[in-house]
Amino acid sequence: MKMIKTACSLDCWDQCAFLVGVENGKIASIGPDPDQPITACSICVKGKKHLERFYHPHRLMNPLLKKAGSFTRVSWNEALHTMAEKISKSLNNHGPLSLLHFFDGGYGGLLKNIESRFFSALGGCTMHRGSLCWGAGLAAQRYDFGTIMSHHHEDLINSKLIVIWGRNPAYTQVHLLPYIRRASEKGAKVILIDPIRTATAGLADEHVRINPGTDGALALGMAGIIIESGIADFNFISSYTTGFEQYRELCADYTPDKTAEITGIPSEKIMKLALDYAGHKPASLMIGFGVQRHSNGGNTIRAIDALAAVTGNIGIAGGGANYANFRTTRLIDHDYLGGVDLNPTHRIYSKPKLAETIMNLKDPEIDFLYISRSNPMVQIGDSELMRAALSKVPFVVTADHFMTDTAAASDLVLPAACFPEAEDIFFTSMSHQYLNYGPKIIDPPGECRVEYDYLKELADLLGVEGFPEADSSELLTRAIRPLTAALGITLEDIKEKSPLLLPGGNEIPWADRVFETADGKYNFDSEKAVNDGADGLPLYHEPIELSDQNIRGKGYRYWFATPHPRNSIHSIHRLNSADEIWAYISSETARFENLVDGEEVRVSSIRGTIELKVKISDNVPPETVMVYEGWWHNTGSVVNKLAPDRVTDIGDQAAYYDCLCRIDKKNMQVKA
């Protein structure tokens, strides 16, 4: 059996390097590549499922065109001529802004981003800014530091204290766990801050249960104690930061008693947490995406960042406010992939507002929609509004591997190639900075095709220029031109040395204390944020829906929590899943609602209702209903039927977690 190096394409913290076994022209095995030290020992359950997906009997193999309400197999020639006809009509009648291109992170390679250049070659389109996943935190760290960088895994061993804040690496980043364990064995104290007692609590010395959406208040209260106690790093503050006095006044308002009232954490515990963090230097903050999925999420990350700054835990080994890691992606020519040089016209909307945008845009309305690397019917908040929006668009095209809910709601479905079926480069912007070359290992099955291949044919049909006549190697060489210019790394280097650690990828962020803000300093009070219409300081605002007494008065009293599961990334691995779906509630909630384990219930928000069974677990706090996200519509348990399409304070991020619900026995009549 021939073994070939490649990497996982999933939107994941770890991005494992793979060794793929090929026999008789088919992939027979997938295992870890021992040459990538972080993921060398194992791959996760999600990575192992790739093999099943490649050869799944329900994988899409041919273009499918909806005729008279039903899908009919068509040739690529008919599919592309139909697309060309629809696009030409939209351009001629309404202009490029009537085209909408929606995509997300369902594929972690570079080359599928060339789709954006295709639309720029058409003159532009309506396109999103922001994120469904992490945009509030990215915007926050840009205001604070100027860009986004994290410490490398091995550096955790230098930490005396590790605060895992709203992050569950036991489910979402398993290759971080050995480093946390090694730090713990060396004497580091590990603290988990999370409303839910997640699997990661098993690694922690202490679990601090916090009221959902109040993390920003806790960070401000901790900082106030640290400053008042005189144990802040005033040398770091005076030398390398701006805006401290204004920040100090803000923190002074968050007394231990006030912070306790907001967060639900006893004041003495808040004081101990603050003194532990400041007194165990170096201390590492490991910040998760969960804390910024509330309406106040951006300021929450800014308040947590400020804790690292006020204690001088920035620029030192074992420290950091570790959220994401943008070292490699800054050396990619995203402007080329996006076609900026083609001078396109764009109309911009906030990504979580896709459905509302389609429903409300005029002059022109959306006439043609192309969707790839995503499943918005499951992932956009307020799924029923999303369903109505898709039905409103005259022609919808989805490229995917399976007949997802979004594909089923489309007019044309295109069978996409999987990652071993095309050449690409893979890296993650979340954690480690290894670059992986992914060769074409096998031919795509059936009539599956690579996007840049069929889009070039479509561009020719439309007679547009600017979409490149190039093979994948030429496109990759062009896309990494900034990397080559800055560090001399070529495509051949990545091929030969994969997995290749980015030079400088393991350096301590901000070791020189020179930040990428306008003034070169850490900004407690950000002028850029003010200019963008945001708060200059990391103010705490109550989460909008969780604090809405009117909604609570209608019986929606529970926080609806929808975290990531262990065995799927969003909806990708939910295909024909036989797993039972649970609404997790505490024993206290079960008693109050008179529910027993396994009982069928309806969980409802002001937007919709799902049906599933109850699982009683005191890992879930009282006043909470928790359902893992990613389920398809055929299960009856799509969590985004309940979740809002609300946007966070900064970063155009989906505020999924700012959601109230109620839980009722399945057959109980509920007054509207």
C-alpha angles and dihedrals in degrees: 000000000000116000118212129185120235137131141244116272097204124121092249141136093237106043096193122220108234139208106206120200115217124194128171091351094306134100107251102173144012122202141152122288107235090209092072103072098201097053098024099112104051148346124231128251090261092055091049090055092066090085092056091049096050092059102026113141090230096054112127110252104169139034111268124204122194111235122176089349097308133091117250126190111248136176122259087247091060093041094053095042089051090051091047091051093049094046093047091050092049093048094047096045103034111008130240095304089071087070117083124194115196123183140149141182102294089122124042102202129101105237102066086066087074086083088080090058089053091059091045088054087056089057098269137291145219106289140171135248124200131030147270090218121032112352098118092056093046092052090047095053092046089057092047104038105010093243140018124267135152136195118260121256096255091056091070087078088069092058123104091194131022121197112196102198118192092332130119108194090167085074104022108030110024094166091064091061098079090055092050089049092049091050090049092049088052090056105269116145113230120208125185118203110194138124088230125059095233127187087266089069086078088070095047131091088209136020115205110199111208133185108260116265095013099098092109091058090050092052091050092047092050091049091050091055092047093050094043091049091055094237097113116116096254092174091059091043095051095043105039111021141066131204096034099135092054089047091048091056090050093051093048089066091060100076118179091257094049092046090049091052091052100041102035090233116125113254094238089054091051090052092050092047091052094047092045091053095047094040099051101063126203093047126171125215111206103194121197133206091245096076092058097049091089127088088258093045101121095052089045091061090045091053091050091047089053091059089062091048097047090053095042092243090142125100094014132107111262094022137085142111094258115197110131137341122233102175099113100035090058088065095056122095097238090162090063093047089049094046097238089155089062090066096231125188114236136189109203130211134172109269098229087054095063094122095044090047093055092046096049110029116113136177086059117014118206107276102168129029127190117192127188140160091015147074105213093173086071103025106044115085117254096030095194091058087049090054091052091047094054091049089054095058112089094220129017125183123192126187113202147131096244140027095267122179088264093049090049089054092052133092096223127026121196121200108234128207120248122233099268088053096067139035116258148141122246131199136146128237091198107067135335121036104225117138116215129197114218112198124196100267103174137009117263111261123245111344097329111143140191114252100235088051098056094035089058089054089048091049089053091051090051093046094232126149130214099057104111127253092215142119123240095268092054091049093049092048089053094045094054095045093116089052090051092047094048101040107010092244113148132188088258090056091053091047093050099039102034122174086047121179110223108247105257091014092126097045118122109260116247094003088149090050090232109131130196095239120114092265096037092243138102106271117221086171110036119208089189090057090052091049088052091054096256133116115285092211124046094260120184115235123180113253106264104231099028089058096043105117092187091062091042089052089061091061100268096127104144132085108239105219119191109179129172116276125229097239105044142042103224108302097334098098098034093089109137089338115183092197117126114243118227139193103213116213135166123255088248091056091045091055093046093050093038092237130150131206112282095016117145114245144171118234113199141180128182086273105049152323136254130189126220143123131285123246114189113218131154089210081085115069123235115271090037138107113192125195123169112240132236103063118146124239094255089068093059088228107096102150093205090067081077102031120089128241087230120145126225125247092263136006098039089260126164109255094209095155097056091088135122123203143172130221124216138172107269096246097040117115110234124200114234 
